[in-house]
């Protein structure tokens, strides 16, 4: 894949990172106060994060049949390959998130 300097960059989602970090800290403190060990709290939070990624995965795979109407077979095939690549990447992110607790 070439990196064309003229190509528009996709926007990053940057507004939720701090909110998520603060929420994770708060949940960890609450779980600690309830007697949950730090390692168990980490596992629970990772499971929630993996579930969120799985939700995104579900939305992505629904796009597999939504190539622009009237597009050529080649465009439709490219669309499907792109959806498959993104879905595969999200699967790996979810798996890696859960694996980080093992």
Secondary structure, DSSP 8 states (H G I E B T S, - for coil): ----TTS-------SSHHHHHHHHHHHHHHHHHTT--HHHHHHHHHHHHHHHHHHHHHHHHGGGG-S-TT--HHHHHHHHHHHHHHHHHHHHHHHHHHHTT-
